[in-house]
Amino acid sequence: MKKFVVSTDKPYEIIIGKDIIKDAGNYIRQCISPCRICVITDSTVNRAYAQVIMTSLMEAGYQTSKIVFPSGEHSKNLTTYSNILESMADEGLTRSDAIVALGGGVVGDMAGFVAATYMRGISYVQIPTTYMSAIDASVGGKTGINLLCGKNLAGAFWQPSLVLCDYKTFDSLPSIKLQDGVAEAVKCAVISESSLIPKIQEEDYEYVIERCVSIKKSVVEADERDMGLRQLLNFGHTVGHGIEKLSTFSVSHGQAVAKGLIVESRAAYRMGLTDTNIAPELSNLLSGLGFDLSIGYSAEELYRFALMDKKICGDKISMVIPESIGKCRLQKISLSELKQFVQLGLEDA
Ligand SMILES: NC(=O)c1ccc[n+]([C@@H]2O[C@H](COP(=O)([O-])OP(=O)(O)OC[C@H]3O[C@@H](n4cnc5c(N)ncnc54)[C@H](O)[C@@H]3O)[C@@H](O)[C@H]2O)c1
């Protein structure tokens, strides 16, 4: 088991271990006094893991309740959000009560946003149950929901009181969902720690989660409100998001990011922004991990989506430039250079 503290405005602990959710109540007692705890989860995770958490919370002296919404990204909307708030108000939850977010990134983002806004903010604990949310979504304090116009358009920065990460829950994950986490782990290895790669290949979850979270933690601590450095964590996502959207989400986030990592690495080299072409080595690695790296979209299509990237500021965009596997930097390029960037990234190796 591994434990460490994230030193944001409100410091919190991250605990990573196997089969630790059965002791969730005891861990939570160390940071939240006895109160009512509302477990928010989705329908799939509810069936697999809610009972063990509820029992553990009751044994630790908490009064409990539970709100379940249908699994999937389509639930991350205003209707689910307002239904949850109304249920909590109906139950009479107060500012000294708390929320447990039990599930993947959708539950984490939704329950975190509810926690940030219910009675102007109450405590919450993240219990991520997907590899992706353990590595990424549960750390950093970004919470939010989708609007009809786009993803994550309403949200808040709200840090949890504790993140409890039990990688035994990955046993029940569909393989495509596991791959989403693998892609994010590879991204972390490429931006700052090449020695992670063999651990990803060995499926050493405890090590990989601890290192990825530490990498995200150090970036988040330096840039809590996402003003610059956090953009490093977005490597592969300018092109990846375009692929995800063009496929109308039939290509999963992880598969799309894996493709994006290759295109953006190759483009950085071909544009002369780095002396090293990491794309061939990265392609071998990702293919070996089971990723399909075909793109299937034109530079024009991907450029159109790249123009919606959140790393654009004025007429420039910050791109992540790999200097080697394990070392990247940010560099601004103009939007006209971006077009060439995408084109060069798509040309065969
Ligand atoms: N806040 C952040 O910093 C941040 C970062 C990255 C992604 N996100 C968000 O995270 C979301 C994606 O998260 P996700 O990939 O975890 O998807 P998800 O939460 O939709 O979970 C994927 C599917 O797996 C199921 N599931 C979850 N845990 C399971 C388990 N242990 N066993 C079996 N099935 C399980 C879920 O019910 C769901 O059907 C997106 O909405 C994205 O915007 C947020």
The ligand as an SDF file (V2000), in Angstrom:
LIG
                    3D

 44 48  0  0  0  0  0  0  0  0999 V2000
  -11.5910   15.6720  -13.6040 N   0  0  0  0  0  0  0  0  0  0  0  0
  -10.5540   15.3320  -14.3210 C   0  0  0  0  0  0  0  0  0  0  0  0
   -9.4190   15.7650  -14.1000 O   0  0  0  0  0  0  0  0  0  0  0  0
  -10.7450   14.3530  -15.4430 C   0  0  0  0  0  0  0  0  0  0  0  0
   -9.6290   13.8440  -16.1140 C   0  0  0  0  0  0  0  0  0  0  0  0
   -9.8280   12.9110  -17.1130 C   0  0  0  0  0  0  0  0  0  0  0  0
  -11.1200   12.5050  -17.4520 C   0  0  0  0  0  0  0  0  0  0  0  0
  -12.1900   13.0360  -16.7920 N   0  0  0  0  0  0  0  0  0  0  0  0
  -13.5510   12.6050  -17.1180 C   0  0  0  0  0  0  0  0  0  0  0  0
  -13.6790   11.2240  -16.7950 O   0  0  0  0  0  0  0  0  0  0  0  0
  -14.7200   10.6760  -17.5840 C   0  0  0  0  0  0  0  0  0  0  0  0
  -14.2930    9.3310  -18.1120 C   0  0  0  0  0  0  0  0  0  0  0  0
  -14.0120    8.5040  -17.0050 O   0  0  0  0  0  0  0  0  0  0  0  0
  -13.9250    6.9160  -17.1470 P   0  0  0  0  0  0  0  0  0  0  0  0
  -13.0930    6.5780  -18.3130 O   0  0  0  0  0  0  0  0  0  0  0  0
  -13.5310    6.3900  -15.8180 O   0  0  0  0  0  0  0  0  0  0  0  0
  -15.3920    6.5240  -17.5760 O   0  0  0  0  0  0  0  0  0  0  0  0
  -16.7310    6.1570  -16.7630 P   0  0  0  0  0  0  0  0  0  0  0  0
  -16.7630    6.8030  -15.4450 O   0  0  0  0  0  0  0  0  0  0  0  0
  -17.8670    6.3730  -17.6740 O   0  0  0  0  0  0  0  0  0  0  0  0
  -16.5410    4.6040  -16.5450 O   0  0  0  0  0  0  0  0  0  0  0  0
  -16.5200    3.7820  -17.6930 C   0  0  0  0  0  0  0  0  0  0  0  0
  -17.5100    2.6230  -17.5870 C   0  0  0  0  0  0  0  0  0  0  0  0
  -16.9470    1.6520  -16.7230 O   0  0  0  0  0  0  0  0  0  0  0  0
  -17.8900    1.3380  -15.6960 C   0  0  0  0  0  0  0  0  0  0  0  0
  -17.0680    1.0050  -14.5220 N   0  0  0  0  0  0  0  0  0  0  0  0
  -16.4440    1.8630  -13.6970 C   0  0  0  0  0  0  0  0  0  0  0  0
  -15.7020    1.1790  -12.8180 N   0  0  0  0  0  0  0  0  0  0  0  0
  -15.8760   -0.1360  -13.0900 C   0  0  0  0  0  0  0  0  0  0  0  0
  -15.3510   -1.3340  -12.5560 C   0  0  0  0  0  0  0  0  0  0  0  0
  -14.4540   -1.3150  -11.5710 N   0  0  0  0  0  0  0  0  0  0  0  0
  -15.7590   -2.5120  -13.0750 N   0  0  0  0  0  0  0  0  0  0  0  0
  -16.6370   -2.5330  -14.1050 C   0  0  0  0  0  0  0  0  0  0  0  0
  -17.1460   -1.4430  -14.6920 N   0  0  0  0  0  0  0  0  0  0  0  0
  -16.7630   -0.2490  -14.1830 C   0  0  0  0  0  0  0  0  0  0  0  0
  -18.7570    2.5470  -15.5550 C   0  0  0  0  0  0  0  0  0  0  0  0
  -20.0150    2.2130  -15.0190 O   0  0  0  0  0  0  0  0  0  0  0  0
  -18.8680    3.0020  -17.0010 C   0  0  0  0  0  0  0  0  0  0  0  0
  -19.8560    2.2510  -17.6720 O   0  0  0  0  0  0  0  0  0  0  0  0
  -15.0270   11.6710  -18.6660 C   0  0  0  0  0  0  0  0  0  0  0  0
  -16.2510   12.2950  -18.4080 O   0  0  0  0  0  0  0  0  0  0  0  0
  -13.8920   12.6870  -18.5690 C   0  0  0  0  0  0  0  0  0  0  0  0
  -14.3070   13.9870  -18.9370 O   0  0  0  0  0  0  0  0  0  0  0  0
  -12.0190   13.9290  -15.7950 C   0  0  0  0  0  0  0  0  0  0  0  0
  1  2  1  0
  2  3  2  0
  2  4  1  0
  4  5  1  0
  4 44  2  0
  5  6  2  0
  6  7  1  0
  7  8  2  0
  8  9  1  0
  8 44  1  0
  9 10  1  0
  9 42  1  0
 10 11  1  0
 11 12  1  0
 11 40  1  0
 12 13  1  0
 13 14  1  0
 14 15  2  0
 14 16  1  0
 14 17  1  0
 17 18  1  0
 18 19  2  0
 18 20  1  0
 18 21  1  0
 21 22  1  0
 22 23  1  0
 23 24  1  0
 23 38  1  0
 24 25  1  0
 25 26  1  0
 25 36  1  0
 26 27  1  0
 26 35  1  0
 27 28  2  0
 28 29  1  0
 29 30  1  0
 29 35  2  0
 30 31  1  0
 30 32  2  0
 32 33  1  0
 33 34  2  0
 34 35  1  0
 36 37  1  0
 36 38  1  0
 38 39  1  0
 40 41  1  0
 40 42  1  0
 42 43  1  0
M  CHG  2   8   1  16  -1
M  END
$$$$
